[in-house]
Amino acid sequence: MNGKLYSLRKSFAYAINGIVFCVRYERNMRIHLTIFAYVMFFSLFFYNFTRAELILLVLTCAFVMALEIVNTAIEVLTDRASPKPHPLAKVAKDTAAGAVLVSAVTAVIVGVILFWDLEILREIGMFFISNIAALIALLASVGLSVVFIFFTGKERKKNL
C-alpha cells in the first residue's frame, strides 16, 4: 500500500511539474491563467450565474489550458525529435497550436454569450467609477497581469 501511495504522489508531482513548466515557459499559458482569474472574479462578484453556467465557464477555461499543456508537450517533443526544421515537424506544431486556437475562440464565444448583458456591464462600470479604491485595485491587477504575462516567463531552449 505504501508503494502505491508513493507512486500516486510521484505521478501528481510529475503532473504539477508539467503545469509549472508551461506557466514558466509559455506566455500563452500565463495569458490563459490571467483570463481565467478575471473570468472567475467577474463571475463571482458581478454576475448571478447558475451553477451550470459557472461549471461551463470553468470547464471551458480548463479545456483551453489543458490543450495549451498538450500543445507545449507536442512542441517540446517535436523540437527534440526534429532539431532541424522539417515540414512534418511544422505540421505537428501548427496543428497543435490550431487546437488551442479553436478552443480559445470557443471560450471567447461562450464568454460573450454569458457576459454580454448591458445592464450588468453598466453596473460594473458604475461600481468602478464610484469606488476609486476598487478602480485602483483593478488597474493595479491589470498592471500586475501584464508583468506576469510578459516579464516573468523564461525563454524555452530547444535542447533543455
C-alpha positions in Angstrom: 0.0 0.0 0.0 2.8 2.4 0.9 4.5 1.8 -2.5 1.2 2.5 -4.4 0.7 5.8 -2.4 4.3 6.8 -3.1 3.7 6.1 -6.8 0.5 8.1 -6.8 2.2 11.0 -5.1 5.0 10.9 -7.7 2.5 10.9 -10.6 0.9 14.0 -9.1 4.3 15.7 -8.7 5.2 14.9 -12.3 1.9 16.4 -13.5 2.4 19.6 -11.3 5.9 19.9 -12.8 4.4 19.8 -16.3 2.0 22.6 -15.4 4.7 24.7 -13.7 6.9 24.2 -16.8 4.1 25.6 -19.0 3.5 28.6 -16.8 7.2 29.3 -16.6 8.0 28.9 -20.3 4.7 29.5 -22.2 3.4 33.1 -22.4 0.1 31.9 -23.8 -0.4 29.7 -20.7 0.1 32.8 -18.5 -2.5 34.6 -20.7 -5.0 31.8 -20.2 -4.4 31.8 -16.4 -4.9 35.5 -16.2 -8.1 35.5 -18.2 -9.3 32.6 -16.1 -8.7 34.7 -12.9 -10.6 37.7 -14.3 -13.4 35.4 -15.6 -13.8 33.9 -12.1 -13.6 37.3 -10.4 -16.3 38.9 -12.5 -18.4 35.8 -12.5 -18.5 35.5 -8.7 -18.7 39.2 -7.8 -20.9 40.8 -10.5 -22.9 38.1 -12.2 -25.5 35.8 -10.8 -24.7 32.8 -12.9 -26.3 29.5 -12.2 -24.2 26.6 -11.1 -24.4 25.1 -14.6 -23.1 28.4 -16.1 -20.2 28.5 -13.7 -19.4 24.9 -14.4 -19.4 25.7 -18.2 -17.0 28.6 -17.6 -14.6 26.6 -15.5 -14.7 23.6 -18.0 -14.2 25.9 -21.0 -11.2 27.6 -19.4 -9.8 24.3 -18.2 -10.1 22.9 -21.7 -8.2 25.8 -23.2 -5.4 25.4 -20.6 -5.3 21.6 -20.9 -4.9 22.0 -24.7 -2.1 24.6 -24.1 -0.3 22.0 -22.0 -0.7 19.3 -24.7 0.5 21.8 -27.3 3.6 22.5 -25.2 4.3 18.8 -24.9 4.0 18.4 -28.7 6.3 21.3 -29.3 8.9 20.0 -26.9 8.8 16.5 -28.3 8.9 17.8 -31.9 11.9 20.0 -31.1 13.6 17.0 -29.6 12.8 14.6 -32.3 13.4 17.1 -35.1 16.1 19.6 -34.1 16.4 20.8 -37.7 13.4 22.3 -39.4 11.2 19.7 -41.1 7.9 20.2 -42.9 6.2 17.4 -40.8 7.6 18.9 -37.6 6.0 22.2 -38.6 2.7 20.5 -39.3 2.7 18.8 -35.9 3.4 22.1 -34.1 0.9 24.1 -36.2 -1.9 21.7 -35.8 -1.4 21.5 -32.0 -1.4 25.3 -31.9 -4.6 25.2 -34.1 -6.3 23.0 -31.5 -5.5 25.6 -28.8 -6.8 28.4 -31.1 -10.1 26.5 -31.8 -10.6 26.0 -28.0 -9.7 29.7 -27.2 -12.1 31.0 -29.9 -14.9 28.8 -28.5 -14.1 30.0 -25.0 -14.5 33.6 -26.2 -17.8 32.8 -27.8 -19.0 31.2 -24.5 -17.8 34.2 -22.6 -19.5 36.7 -24.8 -22.8 34.7 -24.6 -22.6 34.6 -20.8 -21.1 38.0 -20.0 -22.8 40.2 -22.6 -25.5 41.8 -20.5 -25.6 45.6 -21.0 -27.3 46.2 -17.7 -24.7 44.3 -15.7 -21.8 45.8 -17.7 -23.2 49.2 -16.9 -23.4 48.3 -13.2 -19.8 47.1 -13.3 -18.7 50.4 -14.9 -20.7 52.4 -12.3 -19.2 50.3 -9.5 -15.6 51.1 -10.5 -16.4 54.7 -11.3 -18.0 55.3 -7.9 -15.4 53.2 -5.9 -12.0 54.7 -6.5 -10.2 52.1 -4.3 -11.8 49.3 -6.3 -10.8 51.0 -9.6 -7.2 51.4 -8.4 -7.1 47.8 -7.3 -8.4 46.7 -10.7 -5.9 48.9 -12.6 -3.1 47.5 -10.3 -4.2 44.0 -11.0 -4.1 44.7 -14.8 -0.6 46.1 -14.4 0.5 43.0 -12.4 -1.1 40.8 -15.0 0.9 42.5 -17.7 4.1 41.9 -15.7 3.1 38.2 -15.0 2.3 37.6 -18.7 5.2 39.3 -20.4 8.0 39.6 -17.9 8.0 36.6 -15.6 8.5 33.8 -18.1 11.7 32.3 -19.3 12.6 31.5 -22.9 12.5 27.8 -23.6 15.6 26.5 -25.2 15.1 23.9 -27.9 17.5 21.5 -26.2 16.7 21.6 -22.5 
